[in-house]
């Protein structure tokens, strides 16, 4: 891929962990674990090829409605994975930010998140936004309360994710946005794939990049 044809900011809705596990007669937690491993792989690859920002939808404000066993897993396993791999995160040049509400996250996970953000805060590579207990309605309402005047620039300053999205990818065959980055995707290109997130490989990522490179982005105007 030519660098100038790459999107600057890619967003991914990480969908299909549970369905991937079900197809293999595994518990849903196994799908979430594999999805987490795949996030590391794809984030490293996106950084390598030159993506400047990657924003992923890991846990929504509505996902609390999932079965208790599944939610409990998602509130405990990530903390363990962060602590087991903290030295790898330190050596990477990716800057990691966790975007979303922090008031409902268990203390152990919250402490792990703060440590992860702290050890990567000075990294100069790609910015990885992990949206956890995130919902765009919640983000927008919070931003609107804080703005001094209603301009596009002022709203962006008060959003959690502060850059417009160039390409939005959703895995697992679903064709909806699900309350994700509603402001930031105003002029984004969309790419949908039937692949479940745990099986979304570097090759699949490249397919999305090539599709994006062929798009004619006009932002409401015309190109000669």
PASE-319793 format. One record per residue: residue number from 1; x, y, z of N, C-alpha, C in turn; residue in three letters. Coordinates in pm, whole numbers, plus 50000, padded with zeros to 5 digits. Layout:
BEGIN
NODE  resi    nxx    nyy    nzz   caxx   cayy   cazz    cxx    cyy    czz  resn
NODE   NUM      X      Y      Z      X      Y      Z      X      Y      Z   ala
...
***
This chain:
BEGIN
NODE  resi    nxx    nyy    nzz   caxx   cayy   cazz    cxx    cyy    czz  resn
NODE     1  50084  49880  50000  50000  50000  50000  50087  50125  50000   unk
NODE     2  50051  50223  49915  50119  50352  49917  50074  50428  50041   unk
NODE     3  50170  50488  50112  50142  50556  50239  50034  50662  50223   unk
NODE     4  50039  50737  50111  49944  50848  50095  49801  50799  50072   unk
NODE     5  49784  50671  50040  49650  50617  50018  49595  50547  50143   unk
NODE     6  49676  50539  50248  49630  50479  50373  49540  50576  50449   unk
NODE     7  49438  50526  50518  49362  50612  50608  49450  50652  50726   unk
NODE     8  49431  50773  50775  49505  50816  50894  49446  50751  51018   unk
NODE     9  49312  50751  51027  49242  50703  51146  49146  50591  51107   unk
NODE    10  49172  50472  51157  49086  50355  51134  49012  50322  51263   unk
NODE    11  48884  50294  51251  48804  50249  51366  48749  50110  51334   unk
NODE    12  48747  50023  51434  48697  49887  51413  48597  49850  51522   unk
NODE    13  48482  49801  51481  48385  49742  51574  48419  49593  51583   unk
NODE    14  48470  49552  51699  48522  49415  51717  48406  49320  51744   unk
NODE    15  48343  49274  51639  48220  49195  51655  48245  49049  51619   unk
NODE    16  48176  48959  51690  48175  48818  51652  48259  48726  51737   unk
NODE    17  48309  48773  51851  48387  48684  51938  48306  48564  51983   unk
NODE    18  48184  48591  52028  48097  48483  52077  48059  48386  51967   unk
NODE    19  48028  48438  51848  47989  48352  51737  48106  48267  51688   unk
NODE    20  48226  48327  51692  48346  48250  51657  48362  48131  51752   unk
NODE    21  48341  48156  51881  48354  48049  51981  48244  47943  51963   unk
NODE    22  48122  47988  51939  48009  47896  51924  48031  47800  51807   unk
NODE    23  48084  47851  51696  48111  47767  51580  48209  47655  51613   unk
NODE    24  48292  47678  51714  48394  47581  51753  48357  47505  51880   unk
NODE    25  48230  47521  51922  48177  47455  52041  48258  47492  52166   unk
NODE    26  48299  47619  52170  48375  47672  52283  48290  47771  52361   unk
NODE    27  48321  47798  52487  48248  47901  52562  48276  48039  52504   unk
NODE    28  48184  48131  52523  48199  48266  52469  48327  48333  52520   unk
NODE    29  48366  48300  52643  48487  48360  52698  48609  48327  52613   unk
NODE    30  48610  48207  52553  48722  48169  52467  48730  48261  52345   unk
NODE    31  48614  48301  52295  48611  48395  52184  48664  48531  52223   unk
NODE    32  48629  48577  52343  48679  48707  52389  48830  48703  52410   unk
NODE    33  48880  48590  52461  49024  48577  52480  49097  48583  52345   unk
NODE    34  49046  48507  52249  49109  48506  52118  49097  48642  52051   unk
NODE    35  48984  48709  52074  48966  48843  52020  49068  48941  52077   unk
NODE    36  49098  48927  52206  49199  49012  52269  49336  48987  52210   unk
NODE    37  49370  48861  52186  49498  48827  52125  49508  48885  51985   unk
NODE    38  49396  48879  51912  49396  48931  51775  49411  49083  51773   unk
NODE    39  49356  49150  51873  49371  49295  51881  49518  49334  51889   unk
NODE    40  49595  49261  51966  49739  49287  51976  49804  49271  51839   unk
NODE    41  49770  49164  51769  49828  49137  51637  49794  49247  51536   unk
NODE    42  49667  49283  51528  49624  49382  51429  49674  49521  51466   unk
NODE    43  49678  49555  51594  49729  49686  51635  49877  49699  51598   unk
NODE    44  49955  49596  51623  50097  49600  51588  50115  49613  51437   unk
NODE    45  50032  49542  51361  50042  49549  51216  50000  49686  51163   unk
NODE    46  49892  49741  51217  49847  49873  51175  49954  49978  51201   unk
NODE    47  50019  49968  51314  50129  50059  51347  50244  50042  51248   unk
NODE    48  50272  49918  51215  50382  49886  51124  50361  49945  50984   unk
NODE    49  50237  49937  50934  50211  49983  50797  50191  50133  50788   unk
NODE    50  50173  50201  50901  50167  50347  50897  50036  50411  50937   unk
NODE    51  49942  50334  50995  49819  50394  51047  49856  50480  51169   unk
NODE    52  49801  50600  51176  49837  50692  51284  49748  50677  51407   unk
NODE    53  49623  50637  51387  49532  50617  51499  49439  50500  51469   unk
NODE    54  49425  50412  51569  49333  50299  51559  49241  50304  51680   unk
NODE    55  49111  50308  51656  49013  50314  51764  48924  50191  51756   unk
NODE    56  48918  50113  51863  48843  49988  51861  48734  49989  51967   unk
NODE    57  48624  49924  51932  48506  49915  52020  48512  49782  52092   unk
NODE    58  48555  49784  52218  48576  49661  52293  48460  49623  52384   unk
NODE    59  48398  49725  52448  48287  49699  52541  48201  49825  52545   unk
NODE    60  48074  49811  52510  47986  49928  52500  47909  49952  52630   unk
NODE    61  47851  50070  52641  47770  50101  52758  47647  50011  52767   unk
NODE    62  47610  49948  52656  47496  49856  52654  47537  49711  52683   unk
NODE    63  47666  49682  52676  47711  49544  52695  47695  49493  52837   unk
NODE    64  47663  49583  52931  47635  49539  53068  47512  49447  53073   unk
NODE    65  47433  49448  52967  47313  49364  52961  47347  49218  52930   unk
NODE    66  47471  49191  52895  47512  49053  52863  47503  48966  52989   unk
NODE    67  47507  48834  52973  47503  48744  53091  47613  48779  53191   unk
NODE    68  47581  48766  53320  47673  48805  53426  47809  48736  53414   unk
NODE    69  47808  48609  53381  47933  48533  53370  48024  48595  53263   unk
NODE    70  47964  48635  53152  48042  48695  53044  48096  48832  53084   unk
NODE    71  48011  48914  53146  48054  49047  53191  48165  49036  53295   unk
NODE    72  48149  48943  53388  48252  48924  53491  48386  48889  53428   unk
NODE    73  48383  48806  53327  48507  48769  53256  48571  48892  53193   unk
NODE    74  48489  48976  53129  48540  49095  53061  48587  49202  53158   unk
NODE    75  48548  49191  53285  48594  49286  53386  48715  49235  53464   unk
NODE    76  48755  49111  53439  48868  49055  53514  48983  49012  53423   unk
NODE    77  48954  48942  53314  49059  48889  53228  49149  48997  53168   unk
NODE    78  49093  49110  53121  49182  49214  53065  49288  49263  53162   unk
NODE    79  49253  49276  53290  49351  49321  53390  49466  49221  53399   unk
NODE    80  49433  49093  53398  49535  48988  53402  49624  48994  53279   unk
NODE    81  49564  49012  53162  49640  49015  53038  49731  49139  53032   unk
NODE    82  49682  49251  53082  49765  49373  53085  49888  49351  53171   unk
NODE    83  49867  49298  53292  49979  49281  53385  50079  49177  53335   unk
NODE    84  50030  49073  53267  50120  48969  53215  50207  49021  53100   unk
NODE    85  50158  49123  53031  50227  49172  52912  50279  49315  52925   unk
NODE    86  50285  49366  53048  50319  49507  53067  50457  49541  53012   unk
NODE    87  50553  49449  53020  50688  49476  52967  50686  49487  52814   unk
NODE    88  50601  49408  52750  50587  49417  52604  50527  49551  52565   unk
NODE    89  50429  49599  52642  50369  49729  52613  50472  49840  52628   unk
NODE    90  50559  49828  52727  50663  49928  52749  50757  49937  52629   unk
NODE    91  50791  49821  52571  50887  49817  52461  50826  49859  52328   unk
NODE    92  50696  49850  52316  50628  49893  52194  50631  50045  52185   unk
NODE    93  50613  50100  52064  50604  50246  52052  50460  50293  52036   unk
NODE    94  50362  50203  52058  50220  50240  52048  50175  50309  52177   unk
NODE    95  50106  50420  52162  50048  50490  52276  49905  50440  52295   unk
NODE    96  49873  50392  52415  49742  50331  52440  49659  50418  52532   unk
NODE    97  49535  50445  52491  49441  50522  52570  49311  50442  52583   unk
NODE    98  49256  50436  52703  49128  50368  52725  49020  50475  52731   unk
NODE    99  48925  50470  52638  48822  50572  52627  48688  50517  52673   unk
NODE   100  48617  50592  52756  48488  50548  52805  48469  50587  52950   unk
NODE   101  48361  50542  53007  48333  50568  53148  48430  50491  53236   unk
NODE   102  48466  50552  53348  48557  50484  53441  48489  50453  53575   unk
NODE   103  48367  50502  53593  48303  50490  53725  48241  50354  53751   unk
NODE   104  48229  50269  53648  48168  50137  53668  48268  50023  53654   unk
NODE   105  48392  50056  53626  48495  49954  53607  48553  49912  53742   unk
NODE   106  48568  49783  53768  48625  49736  53894  48764  49795  53919   unk
NODE   107  48798  49815  54046  48922  49883  54082  49047  49814  54025   unk
NODE   108  49050  49682  54029  49167  49609  53980  49191  49636  53832   unk
NODE   109  49084  49634  53754  49097  49661  53611  49131  49808  53588   unk
NODE   110  49070  49896  53665  49097  50039  53651  49244  50070  53680   unk
NODE   111  49299  50007  53782  49441  50027  53815  49531  49976  53702   unk
NODE   112  49494  49863  53642  49572  49809  53530  49565  49902  53410   unk
NODE   113  49447  49958  53386  49429  50053  53275  49517  50176  53296   unk
NODE   114  49516  50230  53417  49596  50349  53446  49745  50321  53428   unk
NODE   115  49789  50202  53469  49928  50165  53452  49962  50154  53304   unk
NODE   116  49874  50092  53226  49896  50076  53082  49908  50212  53014   unk
NODE   117  49819  50303  53047  49826  50436  52989  49953  50509  53031   unk
NODE   118  49993  50491  53155  50111  50560  53206  50240  50513  53139   unk
NODE   119  50255  50381  53121  50381  50330  53065  50391  50354  52915   unk
NODE   120  50280  50392  52849  50284  50418  52704  50262  50565  52670   unk
NODE   121  50249  50650  52770  50208  50789  52745  50307  50869  52660   unk
NODE   122  50434  50832  52663  50535  50905  52586  50571  50838  52454   unk
NODE   123  50502  50731  52420  50531  50660  52296  50491  50743  52175   unk
NODE   124  50570  50734  52070  50554  50821  51953  50495  50750  51831   unk
NODE   125  50456  50626  51848  50397  50553  51736  50248  50579  51724   unk
NODE   126  50176  50481  51670  50032  50492  51653  49961  50509  51788   unk
NODE   127  49853  50585  51787  49766  50596  51904  49658  50489  51894   unk
NODE   128  49649  50405  51997  49545  50302  52003  49443  50341  52109   unk
NODE   129  49323  50378  52064  49212  50406  52154  49131  50278  52173   unk
NODE   130  49124  50228  52295  49041  50113  52325  48916  50164  52396   unk
NODE   131  48802  50156  52329  48677  50208  52384  48613  50101  52472   unk
NODE   132  48609  50126  52601  48565  50028  52700  48465  50095  52793   unk
NODE   133  48346  50037  52806  48231  50103  52868  48210  50239  52801   unk
NODE   134  48209  50233  52668  48195  50352  52584  48064  50346  52507   unk
NODE   135  48001  50462  52493  47886  50480  52407  47891  50621  52351   unk
NODE   136  47860  50636  52224  47872  50767  52161  47771  50867  52219   unk
NODE   137  47650  50821  52253  47554  50912  52317  47614  50970  52445   unk
NODE   138  47673  50883  52525  47734  50926  52651  47850  51024  52625   unk
NODE   139  47932  50993  52526  48044  51080  52491  47995  51218  52446   unk
NODE   140  47893  51220  52361  47843  51346  52307  47775  51431  52415   unk
NODE   141  47693  51368  52498  47626  51442  52604  47726  51506  52700   unk
NODE   142  47831  51431  52733  47936  51484  52820  48009  51600  52754   unk
NODE   143  48038  51585  52624  48107  51691  52551  48022  51816  52541   unk
NODE   144  47893  51799  52511  47805  51915  52494  47793  51997  52622   unk
NODE   145  47799  51928  52736  47793  51999  52863  47917  52083  52889   unk
NODE   146  48028  52043  52826  48156  52109  52854  48192  52218  52754   unk
NODE   147  48129  52218  52636  48170  52314  52533  48136  52457  52574   unk
NODE   148  48223  52549  52534  48200  52691  52561  48117  52753  52450   unk
NODE   149  48133  52705  52330  48051  52748  52217  48037  52630  52121   unk
NODE   150  47924  52624  52054  47898  52508  51970  47958  52526  51831   unk
NODE   151  48085  52490  51821  48154  52482  51692  48209  52341  51679   unk
NODE   152  48238  52300  51557  48293  52166  51535  48423  52149  51611   unk
NODE   153  48508  52250  51604  48639  52244  51670  48624  52232  51821   unk
NODE   154  48532  52307  51878  48514  52306  52023  48457  52172  52070   unk
NODE   155  48366  52115  51992  48312  51984  52028  48423  51879  52025   unk
NODE   156  48504  51880  51919  48613  51783  51911  48706  51790  52031   unk
NODE   157  48733  51910  52079  48822  51928  52195  48769  51856  52317   unk
NODE   158  48637  51840  52327  48577  51782  52446  48530  51638  52427   unk
NODE   159  48559  51580  52311  48528  51439  52289  48638  51351  52346   unk
NODE   160  48607  51226  52370  48709  51130  52413  48805  51100  52298   unk
NODE   161  48749  51070  52181  48828  51044  52061  48826  51172  51978   unk
NODE   162  48941  51235  51963  48946  51374  51918  48980  51393  51770   unk
NODE   163  48974  51287  51691  49003  51298  51548  48894  51232  51466   unk
NODE   164  48863  51288  51348  48765  51224  51261  48816  51090  51209   unk
NODE   165  48724  50999  51186  48757  50865  51136  48757  50867  50984   unk
NODE   166  48858  50804  50924  48864  50791  50779  48798  50662  50732   unk
NODE   167  48821  50553  50804  48767  50423  50765  48712  50351  50887   unk
NODE   168  48586  50310  50879  48523  50231  50985  48504  50088  50935   unk
NODE   169  48557  49992  51009  48544  49850  50977  48454  49784  51079   unk
NODE   170  48360  49701  51033  48282  49619  51125  48292  49474  51081   unk
NODE   171  48328  49389  51174  48340  49246  51144  48210  49171  51174   unk
NODE   172  48206  49045  51132  48100  48950  51167  47969  48970  51093   unk
NODE   173  47969  49048  50985  47853  49054  50898  47742  49148  50937   unk
NODE   174  47755  49217  51050  47650  49311  51091  47666  49443  51017   unk
NODE   175  47553  49507  50982  47555  49630  50902  47494  49745  50980   unk
NODE   176  47552  49776  51096  47503  49886  51176  47619  49948  51254   unk
NODE   177  47594  50063  51316  47699  50141  51381  47703  50117  51532   unk
NODE   178  47589  50087  51593  47582  50049  51734  47639  50155  51829   unk
NODE   179  47603  50280  51806  47637  50387  51902  47788  50403  51917   unk
NODE   180  47859  50399  51806  48005  50408  51807  48053  50528  51726   unk
NODE   181  48117  50623  51791  48184  50736  51725  48092  50810  51627   unk
NODE   182  47971  50839  51671  47873  50897  51580  47917  51032  51522   unk
NODE   183  47985  51113  51601  48034  51242  51554  48154  51222  51460   unk
NODE   184  48244  51134  51502  48372  51118  51431  48358  51050  51295   unk
NODE   185  48251  50974  51273  48237  50901  51146  48150  50975  51044   unk
NODE   186  48128  51103  51064  48040  51180  50976  48078  51164  50828   unk
NODE   187  48207  51161  50797  48252  51147  50659  48339  51023  50640   unk
NODE   188  48326  50926  50727  48407  50804  50717  48359  50715  50602   unk
NODE   189  48452  50638  50548  48418  50529  50458  48391  50405  50542   unk
NODE   190  48295  50322  50500  48258  50202  50575  48307  50077  50502   unk
NODE   191  48347  49978  50582  48388  49848  50526  48333  49740  50616   unk
NODE   192  48249  49653  50558  48187  49544  50633  48241  49409  50584   unk
NODE   193  48267  49319  50677  48314  49186  50642  48241  49082  50726   unk
NODE   194  48220  48963  50669  48154  48855  50741  48249  48782  50836   unk
NODE   195  48377  48810  50826  48474  48746  50914  48449  48787  51059   unk
NODE   196  48447  48690  51150  48438  48723  51292  48571  48784  51337   unk
NODE   197  48566  48868  51441  48686  48938  51480  48806  48847  51506   unk
NODE   198  48794  48736  51578  48912  48653  51603  48978  48598  51476   unk
NODE   199  48906  48596  51364  48963  48546  51239  48989  48658  51139   unk
NODE   200  48986  48782  51187  49017  48898  51103  49169  48914  51102   unk
NODE   201  49232  48864  50998  49377  48855  50990  49439  48981  50927   unk
NODE   202  49572  48981  50921  49643  49090  50851  49599  49097  50705   unk
NODE   203  49575  48980  50643  49529  48976  50505  49393  49045  50492   unk
NODE   204  49303  49020  50588  49172  49086  50585  49187  49237  50607   unk
NODE   205  49278  49275  50695  49305  49418  50718  49353  49483  50588   unk
NODE   206  49441  49414  50516  49490  49467  50389  49377  49483  50287   unk
NODE   207  49282  49389  50286  49167  49400  50196  49089  49529  50224   unk
NODE   208  49071  49560  50352  49000  49682  50390  49078  49805  50345   unk
NODE   209  49211  49802  50362  49294  49916  50320  49288  49936  50169   unk
NODE   210  49289  49827  50093  49283  49837  49948  49147  49889  49901   unk
NODE   211  49042  49845  49970  48909  49896  49938  48902  50046  49962   unk
NODE   212  48958  50089  50074  48960  50233  50107  49036  50313  50002   unk
NODE   213  49148  50259  49956  49233  50330  49860  49161  50357  49729   unk
NODE   214  49059  50277  49698  48984  50294  49573  48868  50393  49586   unk
NODE   215  48837  50433  49710  48722  50521  49732  48752  50663  49683   unk
NODE   216  48649  50731  49638  48660  50871  49595  48595  50959  49701   unk
NODE   217  48673  51007  49794  48620  51086  49908  48605  51231  49864   unk
NODE   218  48481  51280  49866  48453  51415  49814  48412  51512  49925   unk
NODE   219  48374  51461  50043  48335  51547  50156  48228  51650  50115   unk
NODE   220  48134  51606  50033  48023  51693  49992  48051  51774  49867   unk
NODE   221  48176  51775  49820  48211  51850  49701  48229  51759  49581   unk
NODE   222  48298  51807  49481  48327  51729  49361  48476  51729  49336   unk
NODE   223  48528  51617  49285  48667  51608  49245  48675  51607  49094   unk
NODE   224  48771  51682  49040  48788  51689  48895  48846  51558  48844   unk
***
